Structure formats: structure tokens, C-alpha cells
Amino acid sequence: MLEVSIVQCLTDNYSYLIRDKETNLVGVVDPSDFKSVDTEINRTFKKLDFILNTHHHGDHIGGNLELKKKI
């Protein structure tokens, strides 16, 4: 079963933190803003295992480089 947290990013975007309850793997989808996503990671799951991007626009990948350091 998956646990999903919606993270508001920038002024009009959302990223999604997903945790598999069985394996405890945590991923983020389209992390457009590092700070917003990092705050939610630290509040909820305390770790990050992978990043998924649906496409390469800046409003979907803006947080990738900083979040990659958390993996």
C-alpha cells in the first residue's frame, strides 16, 4: 500500500511524496522546488530513496540537484 503526500511548490505546482508502507521506500514525483519538498520530507518520512520526473521542464525538475544529495 502507498502513502502519498501532496506538496505545494512554487505558486501553481504540486509535487508528490510517495512511501511504500511495506518496503519503506520513499520517492518524490516532479520536485519543482527543493525547499518545499525538503521541508515535507523532514516532517514526514525523514528520508528519500528516489526521484521521478514526468518531463524536463524547470517547474518539474527544479529541486532535483539538491534533493539528489539526500539520497
PQR file with spaces between the fields and no chain letter, atoms N, CA, C, O and H, PARSE charges and radii, in Angstrom:
ATOM       1  N    MET     1       0.837   -1.175    0.000 -0.4000 1.5000
ATOM       2  CA   MET     1       0.000    0.000    0.000 -0.0000 2.0000
ATOM       3  C    MET     1       0.887    1.245    0.000  0.5500 1.7000
ATOM       4  O    MET     1       1.936    1.270    0.643 -0.5500 1.4000
ATOM       5  N    LEU     2       0.458    2.267   -0.721 -0.4000 1.5000
ATOM       6  CA   LEU     2       1.217    3.504   -0.825 -0.0000 2.0000
ATOM       7  C    LEU     2       0.610    4.600    0.031  0.5500 1.7000
ATOM       8  O    LEU     2      -0.608    4.708    0.172 -0.5500 1.4000
ATOM       9  H    LEU     2      -0.394    2.246   -1.243  0.4000 1.0000
ATOM      10  N    GLU     3       1.485    5.404    0.594 -0.4000 1.5000
ATOM      11  CA   GLU     3       1.092    6.607    1.318 -0.0000 2.0000
ATOM      12  C    GLU     3       1.563    7.778    0.467  0.5500 1.7000
ATOM      13  O    GLU     3       2.730    7.821    0.078 -0.5500 1.4000
ATOM      14  H    GLU     3       2.475    5.316    0.480  0.4000 1.0000
ATOM      15  N    VAL     4       0.683    8.727    0.170 -0.4000 1.5000
ATOM      16  CA   VAL     4       1.011    9.847   -0.713 -0.0000 2.0000
ATOM      17  C    VAL     4       0.787   11.160    0.025  0.5500 1.7000
ATOM      18  O    VAL     4      -0.256   11.370    0.645 -0.5500 1.4000
ATOM      19  H    VAL     4      -0.265    8.693    0.486  0.4000 1.0000
ATOM      20  N    SER     5       1.782   12.041   -0.051 -0.4000 1.5000
ATOM      21  CA   SER     5       1.663   13.395    0.492 -0.0000 2.0000
ATOM      22  C    SER     5       1.795   14.378   -0.666  0.5500 1.7000
ATOM      23  O    SER     5       2.727   14.286   -1.465 -0.5500 1.4000
ATOM      24  H    SER     5       2.630   11.871   -0.554  0.4000 1.0000
ATOM      25  N    ILE     6       0.871   15.304   -0.749 -0.4000 1.5000
ATOM      26  CA   ILE     6       0.914   16.336   -1.788 -0.0000 2.0000
ATOM      27  C    ILE     6       1.662   17.538   -1.232  0.5500 1.7000
ATOM      28  O    ILE     6       1.386   17.997   -0.123 -0.5500 1.4000
ATOM      29  H    ILE     6       0.114   15.379   -0.100  0.4000 1.0000
ATOM      30  N    VAL     7       2.620   18.048   -2.020 -0.4000 1.5000
ATOM      31  CA   VAL     7       3.436   19.177   -1.595 -0.0000 2.0000
ATOM      32  C    VAL     7       3.224   20.324   -2.577  0.5500 1.7000
ATOM      33  O    VAL     7       3.497   20.187   -3.769 -0.5500 1.4000
ATOM      34  H    VAL     7       2.844   17.676   -2.920  0.4000 1.0000
ATOM      35  N    GLN     8       2.738   21.454   -2.071 -0.4000 1.5000
ATOM      36  CA   GLN     8       2.581   22.620   -2.936 -0.0000 2.0000
ATOM      37  C    GLN     8       3.949   23.240   -3.176  0.5500 1.7000
ATOM      38  O    GLN     8       4.711   23.465   -2.237 -0.5500 1.4000
ATOM      39  H    GLN     8       2.516   21.565   -1.103  0.4000 1.0000
ATOM      40  N    CYS     9       4.255   23.515   -4.446 -0.4000 1.5000
ATOM      41  CA   CYS     9       5.540   24.083   -4.834 -0.0000 2.0000
ATOM      42  C    CYS     9       5.316   25.297   -5.731  0.5500 1.7000
ATOM      43  O    CYS     9       4.327   25.379   -6.460 -0.5500 1.4000
ATOM      44  H    CYS     9       3.636   23.332   -5.210  0.4000 1.0000
ATOM      45  N    LEU    10       6.245   26.223   -5.661 -0.4000 1.5000
ATOM      46  CA   LEU    10       6.159   27.444   -6.438 -0.0000 2.0000
ATOM      47  C    LEU    10       4.776   28.060   -6.212  0.5500 1.7000
ATOM      48  O    LEU    10       4.234   27.941   -5.113 -0.5500 1.4000
ATOM      49  H    LEU    10       7.048   26.157   -5.070  0.4000 1.0000
ATOM      50  N    THR    11       4.200   28.703   -7.201 -0.4000 1.5000
ATOM      51  CA   THR    11       2.887   29.304   -6.992 -0.0000 2.0000
ATOM      52  C    THR    11       1.752   28.464   -7.559  0.5500 1.7000
ATOM      53  O    THR    11       0.593   28.663   -7.194 -0.5500 1.4000
ATOM      54  H    THR    11       4.640   28.800   -8.094  0.4000 1.0000
ATOM      55  N    ASP    12       2.071   27.531   -8.445 -0.4000 1.5000
ATOM      56  CA   ASP    12       0.995   26.791   -9.110 -0.0000 2.0000
ATOM      57  C    ASP    12       1.365   25.353   -9.462  0.5500 1.7000
ATOM      58  O    ASP    12       0.866   24.808  -10.446 -0.5500 1.4000
ATOM      59  H    ASP    12       3.012   27.370   -8.742  0.4000 1.0000
ATOM      60  N    ASN    13       2.228   24.742   -8.672 -0.4000 1.5000
ATOM      61  CA   ASN    13       2.654   23.365   -8.941 -0.0000 2.0000
ATOM      62  C    ASN    13       2.502   22.511   -7.701  0.5500 1.7000
ATOM      63  O    ASN    13       2.372   23.013   -6.585 -0.5500 1.4000
ATOM      64  H    ASN    13       2.633   25.185   -7.872  0.4000 1.0000
ATOM      65  N    TYR    14       2.522   21.210   -7.926 -0.4000 1.5000
ATOM      66  CA   TYR    14       2.498   20.246   -6.831 -0.0000 2.0000
ATOM      67  C    TYR    14       3.510   19.147   -7.110  0.5500 1.7000
ATOM      68  O    TYR    14       3.721   18.740   -8.252 -0.5500 1.4000
ATOM      69  H    TYR    14       2.627   20.803   -8.833  0.4000 1.0000
ATOM      70  N    SER    15       4.125   18.685   -6.041 -0.4000 1.5000
ATOM      71  CA   SER    15       4.974   17.506   -6.081 -0.0000 2.0000
ATOM      72  C    SER    15       4.309   16.475   -5.185  0.5500 1.7000
ATOM      73  O    SER    15       3.434   16.803   -4.383 -0.5500 1.4000
ATOM      74  H    SER    15       3.954   19.016   -5.114  0.4000 1.0000
ATOM      75  N    TYR    16       4.728   15.244   -5.328 -0.4000 1.5000
ATOM      76  CA   TYR    16       4.096   14.166   -4.570 -0.0000 2.0000
ATOM      77  C    TYR    16       5.172   13.307   -3.922  0.5500 1.7000
ATOM      78  O    TYR    16       6.057   12.788   -4.602 -0.5500 1.4000
ATOM      79  H    TYR    16       5.438   14.978   -5.979  0.4000 1.0000
ATOM      80  N    LEU    17       5.092   13.162   -2.612 -0.4000 1.5000
ATOM      81  CA   LEU    17       5.954   12.236   -1.892 -0.0000 2.0000
ATOM      82  C    LEU    17       5.184   10.940   -1.756  0.5500 1.7000
ATOM      83  O    LEU    17       4.023   10.932   -1.348 -0.5500 1.4000
ATOM      84  H    LEU    17       4.373   13.583   -2.059  0.4000 1.0000
ATOM      85  N    ILE    18       5.838    9.849   -2.100 -0.4000 1.5000
ATOM      86  CA   ILE    18       5.200    8.543   -2.084 -0.0000 2.0000
ATOM      87  C    ILE    18       6.046    7.595   -1.241  0.5500 1.7000
ATOM      88  O    ILE    18       7.255    7.481   -1.441 -0.5500 1.4000
ATOM      89  H    ILE    18       6.781    9.855   -2.431  0.4000 1.0000
ATOM      90  N    ARG    19       5.394    6.919   -0.298 -0.4000 1.5000
ATOM      91  CA   ARG    19       6.098    5.915    0.515 -0.0000 2.0000
ATOM      92  C    ARG    19       5.375    4.589    0.390  0.5500 1.7000
ATOM      93  O    ARG    19       4.158    4.510    0.560 -0.5500 1.4000
ATOM      94  H    ARG    19       4.412    7.012   -0.136  0.4000 1.0000
ATOM      95  N    ASP    20       6.137    3.551    0.091 -0.4000 1.5000
ATOM      96  CA   ASP    20       5.606    2.196    0.083 -0.0000 2.0000
ATOM      97  C    ASP    20       5.653    1.702    1.529  0.5500 1.7000
ATOM      98  O    ASP    20       6.733    1.552    2.100 -0.5500 1.4000
ATOM      99  H    ASP    20       7.125    3.615   -0.048  0.4000 1.0000
ATOM     100  N    LYS    21       4.504    1.455    2.107 -0.4000 1.5000
ATOM     101  CA   LYS    21       4.441    1.065    3.517 -0.0000 2.0000
ATOM     102  C    LYS    21       5.108   -0.272    3.795  0.5500 1.7000
ATOM     103  O    LYS    21       5.580   -0.510    4.907 -0.5500 1.4000
ATOM     104  H    LYS    21       3.627    1.577    1.643  0.4000 1.0000
ATOM     105  N    GLU    22       5.151   -1.138    2.805 -0.4000 1.5000
ATOM     106  CA   GLU    22       5.747   -2.456    3.004 -0.0000 2.0000
ATOM     107  C    GLU    22       7.271   -2.400    2.998  0.5500 1.7000
ATOM     108  O    GLU    22       7.919   -3.019    3.842 -0.5500 1.4000
ATOM     109  H    GLU    22       4.767   -0.944    1.902  0.4000 1.0000
ATOM     110  N    THR    23       7.848   -1.659    2.047 -0.4000 1.5000
ATOM     111  CA   THR    23       9.303   -1.614    1.913 -0.0000 2.0000
ATOM     112  C    THR    23       9.926   -0.375    2.546  0.5500 1.7000
ATOM     113  O    THR    23      11.139   -0.320    2.742 -0.5500 1.4000
ATOM     114  H    THR    23       7.322   -1.157    1.361  0.4000 1.0000
ATOM     115  N    ASN    24       9.102    0.614    2.864 -0.4000 1.5000
ATOM     116  CA   ASN    24       9.532    1.903    3.403 -0.0000 2.0000
ATOM     117  C    ASN    24      10.373    2.713    2.417  0.5500 1.7000
ATOM     118  O    ASN    24      11.101    3.616    2.829 -0.5500 1.4000
ATOM     119  H    ASN    24       8.116    0.570    2.705  0.4000 1.0000
ATOM     120  N    LEU    25      10.285    2.406    1.132 -0.4000 1.5000
ATOM     121  CA   LEU    25      10.945    3.228    0.121 -0.0000 2.0000
ATOM     122  C    LEU    25      10.152    4.514   -0.057  0.5500 1.7000
ATOM     123  O    LEU    25       8.921    4.503   -0.074 -0.5500 1.4000
ATOM     124  H    LEU    25       9.694    1.672    0.798  0.4000 1.0000
ATOM     125  N    VAL    26      10.883    5.634   -0.189 -0.4000 1.5000
ATOM     126  CA   VAL    26      10.254    6.947   -0.327 -0.0000 2.0000
ATOM     127  C    VAL    26      10.765    7.610   -1.601  0.5500 1.7000
ATOM     128  O    VAL    26      11.968    7.677   -1.850 -0.5500 1.4000
ATOM     129  H    VAL    26      11.883    5.643   -0.174  0.4000 1.0000
ATOM     130  N    GLY    27       9.820    8.097   -2.399 -0.4000 1.5000
ATOM     131  CA   GLY    27      10.186    8.797   -3.627 -0.0000 2.0000
ATOM     132  C    GLY    27       9.419   10.091   -3.747  0.5500 1.7000
ATOM     133  O    GLY    27       8.420   10.315   -3.063 -0.5500 1.4000
ATOM     134  H    GLY    27       8.842    8.042   -2.196  0.4000 1.0000
ATOM     135  N    VAL    28       9.908   10.937   -4.630 -0.4000 1.5000
ATOM     136  CA   VAL    28       9.226   12.191   -4.919 -0.0000 2.0000
ATOM     137  C    VAL    28       9.001   12.269   -6.427  0.5500 1.7000
ATOM     138  O    VAL    28       9.854   11.860   -7.215 -0.5500 1.4000
ATOM     139  H    VAL    28      10.720   10.755   -5.185  0.4000 1.0000
ATOM     140  N    VAL    29       7.844   12.798   -6.816 -0.4000 1.5000
ATOM     141  CA   VAL    29       7.496   12.977   -8.218 -0.0000 2.0000
ATOM     142  C    VAL    29       7.488   14.469   -8.521  0.5500 1.7000
ATOM     143  O    VAL    29       6.824   15.247   -7.835 -0.5500 1.4000
ATOM     144  H    VAL    29       7.151   13.130   -6.175  0.4000 1.0000
ATOM     145  N    ASP    30       8.234   14.866   -9.556 -0.4000 1.5000
ATOM     146  CA   ASP    30       8.279   16.245  -10.046 -0.0000 2.0000
ATOM     147  C    ASP    30       8.588   17.285   -8.960  0.5500 1.7000
ATOM     148  O    ASP    30       7.770   18.167   -8.697 -0.5500 1.4000
ATOM     149  H    ASP    30       8.773   14.235  -10.113  0.4000 1.0000
ATOM     150  N    PRO    31       9.762   17.184   -8.333 -0.5600 1.5000
ATOM     151  CA   PRO    31      10.112   18.129   -7.275  0.2800 2.0000
ATOM     152  C    PRO    31      10.566   19.490   -7.823  0.5500 1.7000
ATOM     153  O    PRO    31      11.761   19.727   -8.003 -0.5500 1.4000
ATOM     154  N    SER    32       9.616   20.362   -8.078 -0.4000 1.5000
ATOM     155  CA   SER    32       9.940   21.644   -8.703 -0.0000 2.0000
ATOM     156  C    SER    32      10.667   22.595   -7.772  0.5500 1.7000
ATOM     157  O    SER    32      11.353   23.506   -8.236 -0.5500 1.4000
ATOM     158  H    SER    32       8.646   20.169   -7.932  0.4000 1.0000
ATOM     159  N    ASP    33      10.532   22.402   -6.468 -0.4000 1.5000
ATOM     160  CA   ASP    33      11.124   23.330   -5.502 -0.0000 2.0000
ATOM     161  C    ASP    33      11.762   22.543   -4.364  0.5500 1.7000
ATOM     162  O    ASP    33      11.079   21.798   -3.661 -0.5500 1.4000
ATOM     163  H    ASP    33       9.975   21.662   -6.091  0.4000 1.0000
ATOM     164  N    PHE    34      13.048   22.704   -4.184 -0.4000 1.5000
ATOM     165  CA   PHE    34      13.760   21.950   -3.148 -0.0000 2.0000
ATOM     166  C    PHE    34      13.208   22.224   -1.755  0.5500 1.7000
ATOM     167  O    PHE    34      12.897   21.289   -1.018 -0.5500 1.4000
ATOM     168  H    PHE    34      13.602   23.310   -4.755  0.4000 1.0000
ATOM     169  N    LYS    35      13.085   23.484   -1.391 -0.4000 1.5000
ATOM     170  CA   LYS    35      12.735   23.834   -0.010 -0.0000 2.0000
ATOM     171  C    LYS    35      11.386   23.243    0.413  0.5500 1.7000
ATOM     172  O    LYS    35      11.274   22.672    1.497 -0.5500 1.4000
ATOM     173  H    LYS    35      13.338   24.244   -1.990  0.4000 1.0000
ATOM     174  N    SER    36      10.385   23.376   -0.422 -0.4000 1.5000
ATOM     175  CA   SER    36       9.057   22.847   -0.083 -0.0000 2.0000
ATOM     176  C    SER    36       9.091   21.335    0.105  0.5500 1.7000
ATOM     177  O    SER    36       8.530   20.808    1.065 -0.5500 1.4000
ATOM     178  H    SER    36      10.476   23.840   -1.303  0.4000 1.0000
ATOM     179  N    VAL    37       9.745   20.654   -0.804 -0.4000 1.5000
ATOM     180  CA   VAL    37       9.818   19.194   -0.744 -0.0000 2.0000
ATOM     181  C    VAL    37      10.674   18.753    0.438  0.5500 1.7000
ATOM     182  O    VAL    37      10.300   17.827    1.158 -0.5500 1.4000
ATOM     183  H    VAL    37      10.201   21.082   -1.584  0.4000 1.0000
ATOM     184  N    ASP    38      11.797   19.394    0.644 -0.4000 1.5000
ATOM     185  CA   ASP    38      12.683   19.035    1.752 -0.0000 2.0000
ATOM     186  C    ASP    38      11.995   19.221    3.101  0.5500 1.7000
ATOM     187  O    ASP    38      12.153   18.397    4.002 -0.5500 1.4000
ATOM     188  H    ASP    38      12.100   20.146    0.060  0.4000 1.0000
ATOM     189  N    THR    39      11.245   20.288    3.236 -0.4000 1.5000
ATOM     190  CA   THR    39      10.500   20.522    4.476 -0.0000 2.0000
ATOM     191  C    THR    39       9.525   19.388    4.740  0.5500 1.7000
ATOM     192  O    THR    39       9.419   18.915    5.871 -0.5500 1.4000
ATOM     193  H    THR    39      11.117   20.957    2.504  0.4000 1.0000
ATOM     194  N    GLU    40       8.814   18.948    3.715 -0.4000 1.5000
ATOM     195  CA   GLU    40       7.848   17.858    3.881 -0.0000 2.0000
ATOM     196  C    GLU    40       8.542   16.526    4.151  0.5500 1.7000
ATOM     197  O    GLU    40       8.057   15.728    4.953 -0.5500 1.4000
ATOM     198  H    GLU    40       8.900   19.332    2.796  0.4000 1.0000
ATOM     199  N    ILE    41       9.667   16.280    3.495 -0.4000 1.5000
ATOM     200  CA   ILE    41      10.430   15.058    3.766 -0.0000 2.0000
ATOM     201  C    ILE    41      10.851   15.032    5.232  0.5500 1.7000
ATOM     202  O    ILE    41      10.671   14.023    5.913 -0.5500 1.4000
ATOM     203  H    ILE    41      10.062   16.928    2.844  0.4000 1.0000
ATOM     204  N    ASN    42      11.404   16.124    5.712 -0.4000 1.5000
ATOM     205  CA   ASN    42      11.863   16.177    7.098 -0.0000 2.0000
ATOM     206  C    ASN    42      10.717   16.060    8.097  0.5500 1.7000
ATOM     207  O    ASN    42      10.906   15.551    9.202 -0.5500 1.4000
ATOM     208  H    ASN    42      11.551   16.944    5.159  0.4000 1.0000
ATOM     209  N    ARG    43       9.538   16.523    7.719 -0.4000 1.5000
ATOM     210  CA   ARG    43       8.370   16.463    8.596 -0.0000 2.0000
ATOM     211  C    ARG    43       7.756   15.065    8.634  0.5500 1.7000
ATOM     212  O    ARG    43       7.221   14.651    9.663 -0.5500 1.4000
ATOM     213  H    ARG    43       9.384   16.936    6.821  0.4000 1.0000
ATOM     214  N    THR    44       7.828   14.349    7.535 -0.4000 1.5000
ATOM     215  CA   THR    44       7.107   13.079    7.438 -0.0000 2.0000
ATOM     216  C    THR    44       8.010   11.853    7.418  0.5500 1.7000
ATOM     217  O    THR    44       8.082   11.125    8.408 -0.5500 1.4000
ATOM     218  H    THR    44       8.263   14.685    6.699  0.4000 1.0000
ATOM     219  N    PHE    45       8.684   11.621    6.331 -0.4000 1.5000
ATOM     220  CA   PHE    45       9.358   10.348    6.105 -0.0000 2.0000
ATOM     221  C    PHE    45      10.829   10.311    6.512  0.5500 1.7000
ATOM     222  O    PHE    45      11.391    9.233    6.704 -0.5500 1.4000
ATOM     223  H    PHE    45       8.626   12.213    5.527  0.4000 1.0000
ATOM     224  N    LYS    46      11.449   11.470    6.645 -0.4000 1.5000
ATOM     225  CA   LYS    46      12.838   11.588    7.128 -0.0000 2.0000
ATOM     226  C    LYS    46      13.895   11.012    6.194  0.5500 1.7000
ATOM     227  O    LYS    46      15.061   10.913    6.575 -0.5500 1.4000
ATOM     228  H    LYS    46      10.992   12.346    6.489  0.4000 1.0000
ATOM     229  N    LYS    47      13.508   10.629    4.974 -0.4000 1.5000
ATOM     230  CA   LYS    47      14.483   10.091    4.036 -0.0000 2.0000
ATOM     231  C    LYS    47      13.926   10.185    2.629  0.5500 1.7000
ATOM     232  O    LYS    47      12.734   10.424    2.434 -0.5500 1.4000
ATOM     233  H    LYS    47      12.560   10.710    4.665  0.4000 1.0000
ATOM     234  N    LEU    48      14.803    9.995    1.645 -0.4000 1.5000
ATOM     235  CA   LEU    48      14.405    9.978    0.240 -0.0000 2.0000
ATOM     236  C    LEU    48      15.226    8.924   -0.474  0.5500 1.7000
ATOM     237  O    LEU    48      16.450    8.896   -0.350 -0.5500 1.4000
ATOM     238  H    LEU    48      15.771    9.801    1.804  0.4000 1.0000
ATOM     239  N    ASP    49      14.549    8.045   -1.232 -0.4000 1.5000
ATOM     240  CA   ASP    49      15.233    6.966   -1.939 -0.0000 2.0000
ATOM     241  C    ASP    49      15.319    7.188   -3.442  0.5500 1.7000
ATOM     242  O    ASP    49      16.260    6.716   -4.080 -0.5500 1.4000
ATOM     243  H    ASP    49      13.554    8.068   -1.332  0.4000 1.0000
ATOM     244  N    PHE    50      14.352    7.899   -4.019 -0.4000 1.5000
ATOM     245  CA   PHE    50      14.400    8.108   -5.459 -0.0000 2.0000
ATOM     246  C    PHE    50      13.585    9.334   -5.871  0.5500 1.7000
ATOM     247  O    PHE    50      12.717    9.804   -5.135 -0.5500 1.4000
ATOM     248  H    PHE    50      13.587    8.282   -3.501  0.4000 1.0000
ATOM     249  N    ILE    51      13.888    9.833   -7.060 -0.4000 1.5000
ATOM     250  CA   ILE    51      13.217   10.982   -7.662 -0.0000 2.0000
ATOM     251  C    ILE    51      12.656   10.537   -9.010  0.5500 1.7000
ATOM     252  O    ILE    51      13.365    9.927   -9.810 -0.5500 1.4000
ATOM     253  H    ILE    51      14.593    9.451   -7.657  0.4000 1.0000
ATOM     254  N    LEU    52      11.398   10.839   -9.255 -0.4000 1.5000
ATOM     255  CA   LEU    52      10.769   10.558  -10.544 -0.0000 2.0000
ATOM     256  C    LEU    52      10.360   11.873  -11.192  0.5500 1.7000
ATOM     257  O    LEU    52       9.771   12.737  -10.543 -0.5500 1.4000
ATOM     258  H    LEU    52      10.822   11.334   -8.604  0.4000 1.0000
ATOM     259  N    ASN    53      10.673   12.019  -12.463 -0.4000 1.5000
ATOM     260  CA   ASN    53      10.265   13.214  -13.200 -0.0000 2.0000
ATOM     261  C    ASN    53       9.392   12.808  -14.372  0.5500 1.7000
ATOM     262  O    ASN    53       9.721   11.880  -15.112 -0.5500 1.4000
ATOM     263  H    ASN    53      11.151   11.317  -12.991  0.4000 1.0000
ATOM     264  N    THR    54       8.274   13.508  -14.539 -0.4000 1.5000
ATOM     265  CA   THR    54       7.382   13.195  -15.655 -0.0000 2.0000
ATOM     266  C    THR    54       7.872   13.826  -16.947  0.5500 1.7000
ATOM     267  O    THR    54       7.591   13.317  -18.032 -0.5500 1.4000
ATOM     268  H    THR    54       8.007   14.262  -13.938  0.4000 1.0000
ATOM     269  N    HIS    55       8.602   14.930  -16.842 -0.4000 1.5000
ATOM     270  CA   HIS    55       9.235   15.558  -18.009 -0.0000 2.0000
ATOM     271  C    HIS    55      10.252   16.581  -17.520  0.5500 1.7000
ATOM     272  O    HIS    55      10.400   16.768  -16.313 -0.5500 1.4000
ATOM     273  H    HIS    55       8.831   15.343  -15.960  0.4000 1.0000
ATOM     274  N    HIS    56      10.948   17.240  -18.426 -0.4000 1.5000
ATOM     275  CA   HIS    56      12.145   18.003  -18.072 -0.0000 2.0000
ATOM     276  C    HIS    56      11.942   19.500  -17.868  0.5500 1.7000
ATOM     277  O    HIS    56      12.938   20.217  -17.766 -0.5500 1.4000
ATOM     278  H    HIS    56      10.827   17.087  -19.407  0.4000 1.0000
ATOM     279  N    HIS    57      10.749   20.003  -17.805 -0.4000 1.5000
ATOM     280  CA   HIS    57      10.557   21.440  -17.587 -0.0000 2.0000
ATOM     281  C    HIS    57      10.999   21.834  -16.178  0.5500 1.7000
ATOM     282  O    HIS    57      10.883   21.055  -15.232 -0.5500 1.4000
ATOM     283  H    HIS    57       9.941   19.420  -17.889  0.4000 1.0000
ATOM     284  N    GLY    58      11.506   23.061  -16.061 -0.4000 1.5000
ATOM     285  CA   GLY    58      12.017   23.542  -14.780 -0.0000 2.0000
ATOM     286  C    GLY    58      11.009   23.487  -13.651  0.5500 1.7000
ATOM     287  O    GLY    58      11.390   23.293  -12.497 -0.5500 1.4000
ATOM     288  H    GLY    58      11.599   23.694  -16.829  0.4000 1.0000
ATOM     289  N    ASP    59       9.728   23.654  -13.958 -0.4000 1.5000
ATOM     290  CA   ASP    59       8.720   23.601  -12.903 -0.0000 2.0000
ATOM     291  C    ASP    59       8.403   22.166  -12.478  0.5500 1.7000
ATOM     292  O    ASP    59       7.476   21.936  -11.701 -0.5500 1.4000
ATOM     293  H    ASP    59       9.419   23.812  -14.896  0.4000 1.0000
ATOM     294  N    HIS    60       9.162   21.215  -12.982 -0.4000 1.5000
ATOM     295  CA   HIS    60       9.033   19.824  -12.558 -0.0000 2.0000
ATOM     296  C    HIS    60      10.349   19.257  -12.036  0.5500 1.7000
ATOM     297  O    HIS    60      10.344   18.265  -11.307 -0.5500 1.4000
ATOM     298  H    HIS    60       9.915   21.401  -13.613  0.4000 1.0000
ATOM     299  N    ILE    61      11.459   19.862  -12.393 -0.4000 1.5000
ATOM     300  CA   ILE    61      12.765   19.305  -12.006 -0.0000 2.0000
ATOM     301  C    ILE    61      13.620   20.264  -11.184  0.5500 1.7000
ATOM     302  O    ILE    61      14.766   19.945  -10.868 -0.5500 1.4000
ATOM     303  H    ILE    61      11.463   20.667  -12.986  0.4000 1.0000
ATOM     304  N    GLY    62      13.089   21.426  -10.833 -0.4000 1.5000
ATOM     305  CA   GLY    62      13.878   22.462  -10.166 -0.0000 2.0000
ATOM     306  C    GLY    62      14.574   22.033   -8.892  0.5500 1.7000
ATOM     307  O    GLY    62      15.627   22.577   -8.560 -0.5500 1.4000
ATOM     308  H    GLY    62      12.157   21.686  -11.090  0.4000 1.0000
ATOM     309  N    GLY    63      14.020   21.076   -8.170 -0.4000 1.5000
ATOM     310  CA   GLY    63      14.625   20.632   -6.918 -0.0000 2.0000
ATOM     311  C    GLY    63      15.516   19.415   -7.041  0.5500 1.7000
ATOM     312  O    GLY    63      16.076   18.966   -6.041 -0.5500 1.4000
ATOM     313  H    GLY    63      13.164   20.634   -8.440  0.4000 1.0000
ATOM     314  N    ASN    64      15.662   18.871   -8.229 -0.4000 1.5000
ATOM     315  CA   ASN    64      16.401   17.619   -8.410 -0.0000 2.0000
ATOM     316  C    ASN    64      17.813   17.624   -7.847  0.5500 1.7000
ATOM     317  O    ASN    64      18.167   16.733   -7.075 -0.5500 1.4000
ATOM     318  H    ASN    64      15.207   19.237   -9.041  0.4000 1.0000
ATOM     319  N    LEU    65      18.620   18.598   -8.213 -0.4000 1.5000
ATOM     320  CA   LEU    65      20.031   18.557   -7.834 -0.0000 2.0000
ATOM     321  C    LEU    65      20.234   18.584   -6.329  0.5500 1.7000
ATOM     322  O    LEU    65      21.066   17.846   -5.800 -0.5500 1.4000
ATOM     323  H    LEU    65      18.332   19.321   -8.841  0.4000 1.0000
ATOM     324  N    GLU    66      19.477   19.434   -5.630 -0.4000 1.5000
ATOM     325  CA   GLU    66      19.617   19.492   -4.166 -0.0000 2.0000
ATOM     326  C    GLU    66      19.029   18.240   -3.512  0.5500 1.7000
ATOM     327  O    GLU    66      19.595   17.720   -2.550 -0.5500 1.4000
ATOM     328  H    GLU    66      18.802   20.033   -6.059  0.4000 1.0000
ATOM     329  N    LEU    67      17.908   17.760   -4.023 -0.4000 1.5000
ATOM     330  CA   LEU    67      17.305   16.555   -3.436 -0.0000 2.0000
ATOM     331  C    LEU    67      18.152   15.327   -3.682  0.5500 1.7000
ATOM     332  O    LEU    67      18.172   14.414   -2.857 -0.5500 1.4000
ATOM     333  H    LEU    67      17.448   18.182   -4.805  0.4000 1.0000
ATOM     334  N    LYS    68      18.853   15.288   -4.803 -0.4000 1.5000
ATOM     335  CA   LYS    68      19.726   14.145   -5.095 -0.0000 2.0000
ATOM     336  C    LYS    68      20.785   13.959   -4.007  0.5500 1.7000
ATOM     337  O    LYS    68      21.222   12.838   -3.748 -0.5500 1.4000
ATOM     338  H    LYS    68      18.837   16.029   -5.473  0.4000 1.0000
ATOM     339  N    LYS    69      21.190   15.046   -3.378 -0.4000 1.5000
ATOM     340  CA   LYS    69      22.184   14.974   -2.300 -0.0000 2.0000
ATOM     341  C    LYS    69      21.629   14.246   -1.074  0.5500 1.7000
ATOM     342  O    LYS    69      22.403   13.784   -0.237 -0.5500 1.4000
ATOM     343  H    LYS    69      20.835   15.957   -3.589  0.4000 1.0000
ATOM     344  N    LYS    70      20.312   14.138   -0.954 -0.4000 1.5000
ATOM     345  CA   LYS    70      19.682   13.476    0.190 -0.0000 2.0000
ATOM     346  C    LYS    70      19.606   11.961    0.004  0.5500 1.7000
ATOM     347  O    LYS    70      19.342   11.228    0.957 -0.5500 1.4000
ATOM     348  H    LYS    70      19.683   14.514   -1.634  0.4000 1.0000
ATOM     349  N    ILE    71      19.835   11.495   -1.216 -0.4000 1.5000
ATOM     350  CA   ILE    71      19.704   10.066   -1.495 -0.0000 2.0000
ATOM     351  C    ILE    71      20.971    9.328   -1.077  0.5500 1.7000
ATOM     352  O    ILE    71      21.056    8.110   -1.232 -0.5500 1.4000
ATOM     353  H    ILE    71      20.049   12.090   -1.991  0.4000 1.0000
